[in-house]
Amino acid sequence: MAFADINPVAAIWRNMGISCILQPHDIAPQTQKKVAQPAARQRPAAARLQPQKPPVQEPAAPPVVEKNWQPLPVRMWPPHWQAMSQSARKGKVAWTYLKLGYDLSGRTLAGEDGAAKSARSVFLRKILGDLRHAQGTHTFWPVCLPEDEADADTGELFWSGLRFLGCRGAVIMGSATATRVLPKGGLKPLMQLRHRGHIVWILRDIDSLVAAPDNYRRMLAFLRNAIGPFLE
C-alpha cells in the first residue's frame, strides 16, 4: 500500500492532522459476482446442417374474367321457345319465376289447381300497379317451358330472350329460379347484381310472397328504390 503527500494547498486537511492519503490504485478491486447466463439453446446437429427451406406460398387464384357473351339467334332456339318469343312483348324490365312458363302457356303444373295461378296473376297486377311505371316498361319471360326437361340448361335461352325483347333489367323471383340462370352461390332476396349486361333484382319466390303479405311493403320499397333510378 502506498501513501502520497497531500497537496500543501489543502490547509484544512493539515489542520485536521491529515498529511497523507491512500492512493486509489492501491486498493484491490472487489471481486464481482458473476451472474450465470442461461445457456443458449442448441438445435440438434441434423437440424443445424440441414438448409432451411423458404415457406411455400400458395399460387394466387387467377382472376375470373367474364367472356364477351353473345345471345343465340332466334333461329337457333328450339321450336317451342321460338313460339314463345312470338307472343312475348318487348319491355325494359322482364319478370320471371319458375312456374311462369306454365302460366304463360295456359297449362297447370302437376299438384296445383287454377287457384294458385290466379293468385299469382292477382299479385303481379297489384305490384305492377303499385310501381306506377309507364306502360310498356315491364314484360314477362320464362326461365323454362313445360316442354323442357326438368334438368335442362335453359340459361342461354333465357338471356337470349331478354336481349331479343330489348330488356335491360330482370326481376327474378325465387332462389330456385335464380340458380337456373345465374352463377350459384351468394344469391339472396332483395339483392341487386349485374349479369350479361343486365341489371338483376332478386326477390323471394312468388308463391311465398302471395302467402306472406307482410313482406310485400318491404319488397315494394326495394323495387321502387332500385328500378326507379334505373329507368331514368
MIDOSE-1310 file (N, C-alpha, C; in nm, 2 decimals, decimal comma, always signed):
residues 232
mafa	+0,09/-0,12/+0,00/+0,00/+0,00/+0,00/+0,09/+0,12/+0,00; +0,06/+0,22/-0,08/+0,15/+0,34/-0,09/+0,08/+0,46/-0,04; +0,15/+0,56/+0,01/+0,10/+0,68/+0,06/+0,16/+0,80/-0,02; +0,09/+0,91/-0,03/+0,13/+1,02/-0,10/+0,11/+1,15/-0,02
dinp	+0,20/+1,24/-0,03/+0,18/+1,37/+0,04/+0,06/+1,44/-0,01; -0,01/+1,51/+0,08/-0,13/+1,59/+0,05/-0,08/+1,72/-0,01; -0,15/+1,77/-0,11/-0,12/+1,90/-0,17/-0,11/+2,00/-0,05; +0,00/+2,08/-0,05/+0,01/+2,18/+0,06/-0,10/+2,28/+0,06
vaai	-0,17/+2,29/-0,05/-0,28/+2,39/-0,06/-0,39/+2,34/+0,03; -0,40/+2,21/+0,05/-0,51/+2,16/+0,13/-0,49/+2,19/+0,28; -0,49/+2,32/+0,32/-0,46/+2,35/+0,46/-0,56/+2,30/+0,56; -0,68/+2,29/+0,51/-0,79/+2,24/+0,60/-0,75/+2,10/+0,65
wrnm	-0,71/+2,01/+0,55/-0,68/+1,88/+0,59/-0,56/+1,87/+0,68; -0,46/+1,96/+0,66/-0,34/+1,96/+0,76/-0,38/+2,00/+0,90; -0,48/+2,10/+0,90/-0,53/+2,14/+1,04/-0,59/+2,02/+1,11; -0,65/+1,93/+1,03/-0,72/+1,82/+1,08/-0,62/+1,70/+1,12
gisc	-0,49/+1,73/+1,09/-0,39/+1,63/+1,12/-0,36/+1,53/+1,02; -0,42/+1,55/+0,89/-0,40/+1,46/+0,78/-0,29/+1,50/+0,70; -0,19/+1,42/+0,68/-0,07/+1,46/+0,60/-0,06/+1,38/+0,48; -0,13/+1,27/+0,47/-0,12/+1,18/+0,35/-0,25/+1,10/+0,34
ilqp	-0,27/+1,05/+0,21/-0,40/+0,98/+0,18/-0,36/+0,85/+0,11; -0,45/+0,76/+0,11/-0,44/+0,64/+0,04/-0,47/+0,65/-0,11; -0,38/+0,61/-0,20/-0,40/+0,62/-0,34/-0,51/+0,52/-0,39; -0,59/+0,57/-0,48/-0,70/+0,48/-0,53/-0,65/+0,35/-0,59
hdia	-0,53/+0,36/-0,67/-0,49/+0,25/-0,74/-0,43/+0,14/-0,65; -0,41/+0,17/-0,53/-0,36/+0,08/-0,43/-0,46/-0,01/-0,37; -0,59/+0,02/-0,40/-0,70/-0,06/-0,34/-0,72/-0,18/-0,43; -0,73/-0,29/-0,37/-0,75/-0,41/-0,45/-0,90/-0,41/-0,50
pqtq	-0,92/-0,44/-0,63/-1,05/-0,44/-0,68/-1,14/-0,55/-0,61; -1,26/-0,51/-0,59/-1,35/-0,61/-0,52/-1,39/-0,72/-0,62; -1,40/-0,83/-0,57/-1,44/-0,94/-0,65/-1,59/-0,93/-0,69; -1,62/-0,93/-0,82/-1,76/-0,91/-0,86/-1,82/-1,05/-0,88
kkva	-1,94/-1,06/-0,84/-2,01/-1,18/-0,86/-2,06/-1,19/-1,00; -2,03/-1,30/-1,06/-2,08/-1,32/-1,20/-2,22/-1,39/-1,19; -2,31/-1,33/-1,27/-2,44/-1,38/-1,28/-2,44/-1,49/-1,39; -2,49/-1,60/-1,36/-2,49/-1,71/-1,46/-2,59/-1,68/-1,57
qpaa	-2,54/-1,68/-1,69/-2,63/-1,66/-1,81/-2,68/-1,79/-1,85; -2,81/-1,78/-1,89/-2,87/-1,91/-1,94/-2,80/-1,96/-2,07; -2,78/-2,08/-2,07/-2,71/-2,14/-2,19/-2,80/-2,13/-2,31; -2,75/-2,09/-2,42/-2,82/-2,08/-2,54/-2,87/-2,22/-2,59
rqrp	-2,99/-2,22/-2,63/-3,05/-2,35/-2,68/-2,98/-2,39/-2,81; -2,94/-2,51/-2,81/-2,87/-2,56/-2,93/-2,96/-2,66/-3,00; -2,98/-2,64/-3,13/-3,06/-2,73/-3,21/-2,98/-2,86/-3,24; -3,05/-2,96/-3,26/-2,98/-3,09/-3,30/-2,89/-3,07/-3,42
aaar	-2,78/-3,14/-3,42/-2,68/-3,13/-3,53/-2,74/-3,15/-3,66; -2,84/-3,24/-3,67/-2,90/-3,26/-3,80/-2,98/-3,14/-3,85; -3,04/-3,07/-3,75/-3,12/-2,95/-3,79/-3,03/-2,84/-3,83; -2,90/-2,83/-3,76/-2,81/-2,72/-3,80/-2,75/-2,74/-3,93
lqpq	-2,73/-2,87/-3,97/-2,67/-2,90/-4,10/-2,77/-2,89/-4,22; -2,90/-2,91/-4,19/-3,00/-2,91/-4,29/-3,03/-2,77/-4,33; -3,03/-2,73/-4,46/-3,06/-2,60/-4,50/-3,21/-2,57/-4,48; -3,24/-2,44/-4,44/-3,37/-2,40/-4,41/-3,45/-2,37/-4,54
kppv	-3,57/-2,43/-4,56/-3,64/-2,41/-4,68/-3,73/-2,29/-4,66; -3,75/-2,21/-4,77/-3,84/-2,09/-4,75/-3,98/-2,14/-4,75; -4,07/-2,07/-4,68/-4,21/-2,11/-4,67/-4,28/-2,12/-4,81; -4,35/-2,22/-4,83/-4,42/-2,25/-4,95/-4,54/-2,16/-4,96
qepa	-4,55/-2,08/-5,07/-4,66/-1,99/-5,09/-4,76/-2,05/-5,19; -4,89/-2,05/-5,15/-4,99/-2,10/-5,25/-5,00/-2,01/-5,37; -5,01/-2,06/-5,49/-5,03/-1,98/-5,60/-5,16/-1,90/-5,60; -5,15/-1,78/-5,64/-5,27/-1,69/-5,64/-5,37/-1,74/-5,74
appv	-5,50/-1,74/-5,70/-5,60/-1,78/-5,79/-5,61/-1,69/-5,91; -5,62/-1,74/-6,03/-5,64/-1,65/-6,14/-5,77/-1,57/-6,14; -5,76/-1,44/-6,18/-5,89/-1,36/-6,17/-5,99/-1,42/-6,27; -6,12/-1,41/-6,22/-6,23/-1,45/-6,30/-6,26/-1,35/-6,40
vekn	-6,25/-1,38/-6,53/-6,28/-1,28/-6,64/-6,40/-1,33/-6,71; -6,50/-1,25/-6,72/-6,62/-1,29/-6,79/-6,60/-1,27/-6,94; -6,62/-1,37/-7,01/-6,61/-1,36/-7,16/-6,72/-1,28/-7,22; -6,69/-1,22/-7,33/-6,79/-1,14/-7,40/-6,90/-1,24/-7,45
wqpl	-7,02/-1,22/-7,40/-7,13/-1,31/-7,42/-7,21/-1,26/-7,54; -7,25/-1,35/-7,63/-7,33/-1,32/-7,74/-7,46/-1,40/-7,74; -7,58/-1,34/-7,76/-7,70/-1,42/-7,75/-7,72/-1,51/-7,87; -7,80/-1,62/-7,84/-7,83/-1,71/-7,95/-7,93/-1,65/-8,04
pvrm	-7,91/-1,65/-8,17/-8,01/-1,60/-8,27/-8,14/-1,68/-8,25; -8,26/-1,62/-8,27/-8,38/-1,69/-8,26/-8,40/-1,81/-8,34; -8,34/-1,81/-8,46/-8,35/-1,92/-8,55/-8,28/-2,05/-8,49; -8,19/-2,03/-8,39/-8,13/-2,15/-8,33/-8,20/-2,19/-8,20
wpph	-8,31/-2,13/-8,17/-8,39/-2,17/-8,05/-8,47/-2,29/-8,08; -8,50/-2,37/-7,98/-8,60/-2,48/-8,00/-8,73/-2,43/-8,05; -8,81/-2,50/-8,12/-8,94/-2,45/-8,18/-9,03/-2,40/-8,07; -9,04/-2,46/-7,95/-9,14/-2,41/-7,85/-9,09/-2,28/-7,79
wqam	-8,96/-2,25/-7,79/-8,91/-2,12/-7,75/-8,93/-2,02/-7,86; -8,92/-2,05/-7,98/-8,94/-1,96/-8,09/-9,09/-1,92/-8,08; -9,18/-2,02/-8,06/-9,32/-1,98/-8,05/-9,35/-1,89/-7,93; -9,28/-1,91/-7,82/-9,30/-1,82/-7,70/-9,25/-1,68/-7,74
sqsa	-9,14/-1,67/-7,81/-9,09/-1,53/-7,85/-9,19/-1,45/-7,93; -9,28/-1,52/-8,01/-9,37/-1,45/-8,10/-9,49/-1,39/-8,02; -9,52/-1,45/-7,90/-9,62/-1,40/-7,82/-9,58/-1,30/-7,71; -9,45/-1,29/-7,69/-9,39/-1,21/-7,58/-9,38/-1,06/-7,64
rkgk	-9,40/-0,97/-7,55/-9,39/-0,83/-7,59/-9,26/-0,77/-7,53; -9,22/-0,67/-7,60/-9,09/-0,61/-7,56/-9,11/-0,52/-7,44; -9,00/-0,50/-7,37/-9,01/-0,41/-7,25/-8,87/-0,39/-7,20; -8,86/-0,30/-7,10/-8,73/-0,27/-7,04/-8,69/-0,36/-6,92
vawt	-8,79/-0,41/-6,85/-8,77/-0,50/-6,74/-8,85/-0,62/-6,75; -8,79/-0,74/-6,75/-8,86/-0,87/-6,76/-8,87/-0,93/-6,62; -8,99/-0,98/-6,59/-9,02/-1,06/-6,47/-9,02/-1,20/-6,50; -8,97/-1,28/-6,41/-8,98/-1,43/-6,43/-8,98/-1,50/-6,29
ylkl	-9,04/-1,62/-6,30/-9,04/-1,71/-6,19/-9,05/-1,85/-6,24; -9,02/-1,95/-6,16/-9,01/-2,09/-6,21/-9,13/-2,14/-6,28; -9,25/-2,10/-6,24/-9,37/-2,15/-6,30/-9,43/-2,06/-6,40; -9,36/-1,96/-6,44/-9,41/-1,87/-6,54/-9,44/-1,94/-6,67
gydl	-9,35/-2,03/-6,72/-9,37/-2,10/-6,84/-9,51/-2,17/-6,85; -9,55/-2,23/-6,74/-9,68/-2,29/-6,73/-9,79/-2,19/-6,73; -9,77/-2,08/-6,66/-9,88/-1,98/-6,66/-9,90/-1,91/-6,79; -9,79/-1,89/-6,86/-9,80/-1,82/-6,99/-9,86/-1,91/-7,10
sgrt	-9,83/-2,04/-7,09/-9,88/-2,14/-7,19/-10,02/-2,19/-7,15; -10,08/-2,15/-7,04/-10,21/-2,19/-7,00/-10,22/-2,33/-6,95; -10,11/-2,39/-6,91/-10,10/-2,52/-6,85/-10,10/-2,51/-6,70; -10,14/-2,62/-6,64/-10,14/-2,63/-6,49/-10,03/-2,73/-6,45
lage	-9,95/-2,68/-6,36/-9,84/-2,77/-6,30/-9,90/-2,88/-6,22; -9,84/-3,00/-6,23/-9,89/-3,11/-6,15/-9,89/-3,08/-6,01; -10,00/-3,11/-5,94/-10,02/-3,08/-5,80/-10,07/-2,95/-5,77; -10,10/-2,87/-5,87/-10,16/-2,73/-5,85/-10,30/-2,73/-5,91
dgaa	-10,37/-2,63/-5,86/-10,50/-2,60/-5,92/-10,51/-2,46/-5,98; -10,61/-2,43/-6,04/-10,62/-2,30/-6,10/-10,62/-2,18/-6,00; -10,65/-2,21/-5,88/-10,65/-2,10/-5,78/-10,51/-2,04/-5,76; -10,41/-2,13/-5,76/-10,27/-2,08/-5,74/-10,23/-1,99/-5,85
ksar	-10,26/-2,03/-5,97/-10,23/-1,95/-6,09/-10,30/-1,82/-6,08; -10,42/-1,81/-6,04/-10,50/-1,69/-6,03/-10,44/-1,60/-5,92; -10,39/-1,66/-5,81/-10,33/-1,58/-5,70/-10,21/-1,51/-5,75; -10,13/-1,58/-5,83/-10,00/-1,52/-5,89/-10,04/-1,41/-5,98
svfl	-10,14/-1,43/-6,06/-10,18/-1,32/-6,16/-10,23/-1,20/-6,08; -10,31/-1,22/-5,98/-10,35/-1,10/-5,90/-10,24/-1,03/-5,83; -10,14/-1,10/-5,78/-10,03/-1,05/-5,71/-9,95/-0,96/-5,81; -9,92/-1,01/-5,93/-9,84/-0,94/-6,03/-9,91/-0,81/-6,07
rkil	-10,04/-0,82/-6,09/-10,11/-0,70/-6,13/-10,11/-0,59/-6,02; -10,11/-0,64/-5,90/-10,11/-0,54/-5,79/-9,97/-0,47/-5,78; -9,86/-0,55/-5,78/-9,73/-0,49/-5,77/-9,70/-0,40/-5,88; -9,73/-0,44/-6,01/-9,71/-0,35/-6,12/-9,79/-0,22/-6,11
gdlr	-9,91/-0,23/-6,06/-9,99/-0,11/-6,04/-9,93/-0,02/-5,93; -9,88/-0,08/-5,83/-9,82/+0,00/-5,72/-9,69/+0,07/-5,76; -9,62/+0,00/-5,85/-9,49/+0,06/-5,90/-9,52/+0,19/-5,99; -9,63/+0,19/-6,06/-9,68/+0,30/-6,14/-9,57/+0,34/-6,24
haqg	-9,52/+0,25/-6,31/-9,43/+0,28/-6,42/-9,51/+0,29/-6,55; -9,45/+0,35/-6,64/-9,51/+0,38/-6,77/-9,55/+0,25/-6,84; -9,66/+0,25/-6,92/-9,70/+0,13/-6,99/-9,59/+0,09/-7,09; -9,57/-0,04/-7,09/-9,46/-0,09/-7,18/-9,33/-0,11/-7,11
thtf	-9,32/-0,07/-6,98/-9,19/-0,09/-6,91/-9,17/-0,23/-6,88; -9,27/-0,31/-6,84/-9,25/-0,44/-6,79/-9,30/-0,55/-6,89; -9,24/-0,66/-6,89/-9,28/-0,77/-6,97/-9,25/-0,90/-6,89; -9,28/-1,02/-6,95/-9,26/-1,14/-6,88/-9,19/-1,24/-6,97
wpvc	-9,09/-1,31/-6,92/-9,01/-1,40/-7,00/-8,97/-1,52/-6,91; -9,00/-1,65/-6,95/-8,98/-1,76/-6,86/-8,83/-1,81/-6,86; -8,80/-1,88/-6,75/-8,67/-1,94/-6,74/-8,67/-2,09/-6,80; -8,79/-2,14/-6,81/-8,81/-2,27/-6,87/-8,95/-2,29/-6,91
lped	-8,98/-2,39/-7,00/-9,11/-2,41/-7,06/-9,15/-2,55/-7,02; -9,28/-2,58/-7,03/-9,33/-2,72/-6,99/-9,26/-2,82/-7,08; -9,23/-2,79/-7,20/-9,17/-2,89/-7,29/-9,03/-2,93/-7,26; -8,96/-2,84/-7,18/-8,82/-2,87/-7,14/-8,81/-2,98/-7,04
eada	-8,70/-3,05/-7,05/-8,67/-3,15/-6,95/-8,65/-3,08/-6,81; -8,67/-3,15/-6,70/-8,66/-3,09/-6,57/-8,52/-3,03/-6,54; -8,42/-3,10/-6,59/-8,28/-3,05/-6,56/-8,22/-2,99/-6,69; -8,30/-2,94/-6,78/-8,24/-2,88/-6,90/-8,18/-2,75/-6,87
dtge	-8,07/-2,72/-6,93/-7,99/-2,59/-6,91/-8,05/-2,49/-7,01; -8,14/-2,41/-6,96/-8,21/-2,31/-7,04/-8,16/-2,16/-7,02; -8,05/-2,15/-6,95/-8,00/-2,02/-6,92/-7,97/-1,94/-7,05; -7,91/-2,00/-7,15/-7,88/-1,93/-7,27/-8,00/-1,88/-7,34
lfws	-8,11/-1,96/-7,34/-8,24/-1,92/-7,40/-8,30/-1,81/-7,32; -8,29/-1,81/-7,19/-8,34/-1,70/-7,11/-8,28/-1,57/-7,14; -8,14/-1,56/-7,13/-8,07/-1,44/-7,15/-8,08/-1,39/-7,30; -8,08/-1,49/-7,39/-8,10/-1,45/-7,53/-8,24/-1,39/-7,55
glrf	-8,34/-1,44/-7,48/-8,47/-1,39/-7,49/-8,48/-1,25/-7,44; -8,41/-1,22/-7,33/-8,41/-1,08/-7,28/-8,35/-0,99/-7,38; -8,24/-1,03/-7,44/-8,18/-0,94/-7,55/-8,27/-0,92/-7,67; -8,34/-1,03/-7,70/-8,44/-1,02/-7,81/-8,55/-0,92/-7,78
lgcr	-8,60/-0,92/-7,66/-8,71/-0,83/-7,62/-8,66/-0,69/-7,58; -8,53/-0,67/-7,59/-8,48/-0,54/-7,56/-8,48/-0,50/-7,41; -8,48/-0,60/-7,32/-8,48/-0,58/-7,18/-8,34/-0,54/-7,13; -8,34/-0,44/-7,04/-8,21/-0,40/-6,97/-8,20/-0,46/-6,83
gavi	-8,31/-0,50/-6,77/-8,32/-0,55/-6,64/-8,41/-0,67/-6,63; -8,39/-0,74/-6,52/-8,47/-0,86/-6,49/-8,50/-0,87/-6,34; -8,63/-0,90/-6,31/-8,67/-0,93/-6,18/-8,69/-1,08/-6,17; -8,60/-1,15/-6,09/-8,61/-1,29/-6,07/-8,66/-1,33/-5,94
mgsa	-8,77/-1,41/-5,94/-8,84/-1,44/-5,81/-8,81/-1,58/-5,77; -8,74/-1,59/-5,66/-8,72/-1,73/-5,60/-8,58/-1,77/-5,62; -8,52/-1,84/-5,52/-8,38/-1,89/-5,54/-8,37/-2,01/-5,64; -8,48/-2,09/-5,65/-8,48/-2,20/-5,75/-8,48/-2,14/-5,89
tatr	-8,54/-2,03/-5,91/-8,54/-1,96/-6,04/-8,40/-1,90/-6,07; -8,35/-1,84/-5,97/-8,22/-1,77/-5,98/-8,11/-1,87/-6,02; -8,11/-1,99/-5,95/-8,00/-2,08/-5,98/-8,01/-2,15/-6,12; -8,12/-2,13/-6,18/-8,14/-2,18/-6,32/-8,06/-2,10/-6,42
vlpk	-8,05/-1,97/-6,39/-8,00/-1,87/-6,49/-7,88/-1,79/-6,44; -7,84/-1,80/-6,32/-7,73/-1,72/-6,26/-7,63/-1,81/-6,20; -7,50/-1,77/-6,19/-7,40/-1,85/-6,12/-7,44/-1,87/-5,97; -7,42/-2,00/-5,93/-7,47/-2,04/-5,80/-7,38/-1,98/-5,69
gglk	-7,44/-1,95/-5,58/-7,36/-1,91/-5,46/-7,38/-1,76/-5,43; -7,42/-1,73/-5,31/-7,43/-1,59/-5,26/-7,56/-1,52/-5,30; -7,65/-1,59/-5,36/-7,78/-1,53/-5,40/-7,88/-1,52/-5,29; -7,94/-1,41/-5,27/-8,04/-1,39/-5,16/-8,14/-1,29/-5,20
plmq	-8,26/-1,29/-5,14/-8,36/-1,19/-5,18/-8,32/-1,05/-5,15; -8,39/-0,96/-5,22/-8,36/-0,82/-5,22/-8,21/-0,79/-5,25; -8,16/-0,85/-5,35/-8,03/-0,83/-5,39/-8,02/-0,78/-5,53; -7,93/-0,70/-5,56/-7,91/-0,65/-5,70/-7,77/-0,68/-5,75
lrhr	-7,76/-0,73/-5,87/-7,64/-0,76/-5,93/-7,64/-0,74/-6,08; -7,53/-0,76/-6,15/-7,52/-0,74/-6,30/-7,48/-0,88/-6,36; -7,55/-0,91/-6,47/-7,51/-1,04/-6,53/-7,54/-1,02/-6,68; -7,44/-1,05/-6,76/-7,45/-1,05/-6,91/-7,51/-0,92/-6,96
ghiv	-7,47/-0,81/-6,90/-7,52/-0,68/-6,95/-7,65/-0,64/-6,90; -7,71/-0,71/-6,80/-7,84/-0,68/-6,75/-7,83/-0,65/-6,60; -7,91/-0,56/-6,55/-7,93/-0,54/-6,40/-8,03/-0,64/-6,36; -8,00/-0,71/-6,25/-8,09/-0,82/-6,20/-8,12/-0,79/-6,06
wilr	-8,25/-0,80/-6,03/-8,30/-0,79/-5,89/-8,37/-0,92/-5,85; -8,33/-0,97/-5,73/-8,37/-1,10/-5,68/-8,48/-1,08/-5,57; -8,59/-1,14/-5,59/-8,70/-1,14/-5,48/-8,72/-1,28/-5,43; -8,81/-1,29/-5,33/-8,85/-1,42/-5,28/-8,94/-1,48/-5,39
dids	-8,96/-1,61/-5,36/-9,05/-1,69/-5,46/-9,19/-1,63/-5,46; -9,25/-1,62/-5,57/-9,38/-1,55/-5,58/-9,48/-1,62/-5,49; -9,48/-1,75/-5,48/-9,58/-1,82/-5,40/-9,57/-1,79/-5,25; -9,44/-1,77/-5,21/-9,42/-1,73/-5,07/-9,46/-1,59/-5,04
lvaa	-9,44/-1,50/-5,14/-9,49/-1,37/-5,13/-9,64/-1,36/-5,12; -9,71/-1,44/-5,21/-9,85/-1,44/-5,20/-9,90/-1,49/-5,07; -9,83/-1,59/-5,01/-9,88/-1,65/-4,88/-9,84/-1,56/-4,76; -9,74/-1,47/-4,78/-9,69/-1,39/-4,67/-9,70/-1,24/-4,71
pdny	-9,81/-1,18/-4,70/-9,82/-1,04/-4,74/-9,75/-0,94/-4,66; -9,70/-0,99/-4,54/-9,62/-0,89/-4,45/-9,49/-0,85/-4,52; -9,44/-0,93/-4,61/-9,31/-0,89/-4,68/-9,34/-0,80/-4,80; -9,46/-0,78/-4,83/-9,49/-0,70/-4,95/-9,44/-0,56/-4,95
rrml	-9,46/-0,49/-4,84/-9,42/-0,35/-4,83/-9,27/-0,33/-4,84; -9,20/-0,42/-4,78/-9,05/-0,41/-4,79/-9,01/-0,44/-4,93; -9,07/-0,54/-4,99/-9,03/-0,57/-5,13/-9,06/-0,45/-5,23; -9,18/-0,39/-5,21/-9,22/-0,28/-5,29/-9,12/-0,16/-5,28
aflr	-9,08/-0,13/-5,15/-8,98/-0,03/-5,13/-8,85/-0,06/-5,20; -8,81/-0,18/-5,19/-8,68/-0,22/-5,26/-8,69/-0,20/-5,41; -8,80/-0,24/-5,47/-8,82/-0,22/-5,62/-8,83/-0,08/-5,66; -8,90/+0,00/-5,58/-8,91/+0,14/-5,62/-8,77/+0,21/-5,61
naig	-8,70/+0,18/-5,51/-8,56/+0,24/-5,50/-8,47/+0,19/-5,60; -8,49/+0,07/-5,65/-8,39/+0,01/-5,74/-8,43/+0,03/-5,89; -8,55/+0,01/-5,92/-8,59/+0,02/-6,06/-8,62/+0,17/-6,10; -8,67/+0,25/-6,01/-8,70/+0,39/-6,04/-8,58/+0,46/-6,11
pfle	-8,46/+0,47/-6,04/-8,34/+0,53/-6,10/-8,29/+0,46/-6,22; -8,31/+0,33/-6,23/-8,27/+0,26/-6,35/-8,34/+0,30/-6,47; -8,47/+0,34/-6,46/-8,55/+0,38/-6,58/-8,53/+0,52/-6,62; -8,46/+0,60/-6,53/-8,45/+0,75/-6,57/-8,34/+0,76/-6,67
